[in-house]
Amino acid sequence: PAEHYSATPGLSASNQCEKCTRGHYCNSTGLTLPSGLCSAGYYCPEGQSIPTPTGYECPVGHYCPEGSPEPIPCSNGTFTNQTFASECYICLERWYCVGGFLTAMCPPGYYCPRGTGYNWKPCPVGTYS
């Protein structure tokens, strides 16, 4: 059946096939290998029949490169503010990013260069923010 494949010849029943592997899709019957990788911006748990499965769009705060079996959280200092992301963006100067989100502006008394997570930098003596 679709969503399945088998590299083993001579099977006698369709239930002997394996579900399509995580990160891949199987779009027809009689496959000996998965049809291809899940599309960037999506993730594919096992048993998918298309590269862009509905309900498996990459969520905000995560990224999904091609062939993703599950969403990958953005690391601190990076963010994504949209679904379907295939990469995370470097946090903006004067902001900090935690948990994949553009969290807030840098607090008073600190500065935040690009890529700041919780690692705020105290303002040097004689300066302010």
C-alpha positions in Angstrom: 0.0 0.0 0.0 1.0 3.7 -0.3 2.8 5.0 2.8 4.7 1.7 2.8 7.6 0.0 1.1 9.7 -3.2 1.3 13.1 -4.1 0.1 12.3 -7.8 0.7 11.2 -9.7 -2.4 8.4 -12.3 -2.5 6.2 -11.0 0.3 2.8 -12.6 0.3 0.7 -9.9 2.0 0.7 -6.1 2.1 0.9 -6.1 5.9 4.4 -7.5 5.6 5.6 -4.1 4.2 7.2 -1.5 6.4 5.7 2.0 7.0 7.6 4.6 5.2 10.6 5.7 7.3 10.7 9.0 9.3 11.8 12.0 7.3 10.6 10.3 4.0 7.5 9.7 2.0 6.2 6.8 -0.1 3.8 7.9 -2.8 2.8 4.7 -4.6 2.5 1.0 -4.2 5.2 -1.6 -4.9 8.1 0.5 -3.7 11.4 -1.0 -2.7 12.7 2.3 -1.2 10.9 5.5 0.0 10.0 7.9 -2.8 12.0 10.7 -1.4 12.8 13.1 1.5 10.1 15.2 3.2 10.1 18.8 1.9 11.9 21.6 3.8 9.4 23.4 6.1 7.6 20.1 6.9 8.4 17.1 9.0 7.4 13.5 8.3 6.8 11.0 11.0 6.7 7.4 9.6 4.0 6.4 7.1 3.7 9.6 5.0 2.5 9.5 1.4 3.5 13.1 0.3 6.5 15.3 0.9 4.3 18.1 2.3 1.9 16.4 4.7 -1.0 18.4 6.1 -0.8 18.8 9.8 3.0 18.4 9.8 4.0 22.0 9.0 7.0 23.1 10.9 5.8 25.2 13.9 7.0 28.7 15.0 10.1 28.5 17.0 11.3 25.4 15.2 13.0 24.6 11.8 12.6 21.7 9.5 15.3 21.1 6.8 14.6 18.7 4.0 14.2 15.1 5.4 13.1 16.2 8.9 11.5 13.4 11.0 10.4 16.0 13.6 10.6 19.8 14.2 14.0 21.0 15.6 13.8 23.8 18.2 15.8 26.9 17.4 18.7 27.3 19.8 19.0 30.3 22.1 20.3 33.3 20.1 18.2 32.3 17.1 14.5 32.5 16.2 11.8 31.9 13.6 8.5 33.8 13.7 6.8 31.8 11.0 5.6 28.3 10.2 7.2 26.3 7.4 10.7 27.5 8.4 13.7 25.5 7.1 16.2 27.4 9.1 16.4 29.7 12.2 17.5 33.3 11.9 20.2 35.0 14.0 18.7 37.1 16.7 18.6 40.8 15.9 21.0 43.4 17.5 19.4 45.0 20.7 17.1 42.0 21.1 17.5 38.6 22.8 16.1 35.3 21.6 15.2 32.3 23.8 13.3 29.1 22.9 13.2 30.0 19.2 11.4 33.3 19.7 12.4 37.0 19.3 11.8 37.4 23.1 12.3 41.1 24.0 14.6 44.1 23.7 17.7 43.9 25.8 17.1 45.0 29.4 18.4 48.4 30.6 22.1 48.3 31.6 22.9 45.6 29.1 23.6 45.4 25.4 22.7 42.5 23.1 24.8 42.0 19.9 23.4 39.8 17.1 22.8 36.2 18.3 22.1 37.0 21.9 20.2 34.5 24.0 20.4 34.8 27.8 24.0 35.9 27.5 23.4 39.7 27.8 26.5 41.8 28.0 26.7 44.5 30.8 27.3 48.0 29.5 30.9 49.0 29.9 31.6 51.6 32.6 30.7 55.1 31.4 28.1 53.9 28.9 24.4 53.1 29.1 21.6 51.6 27.2 
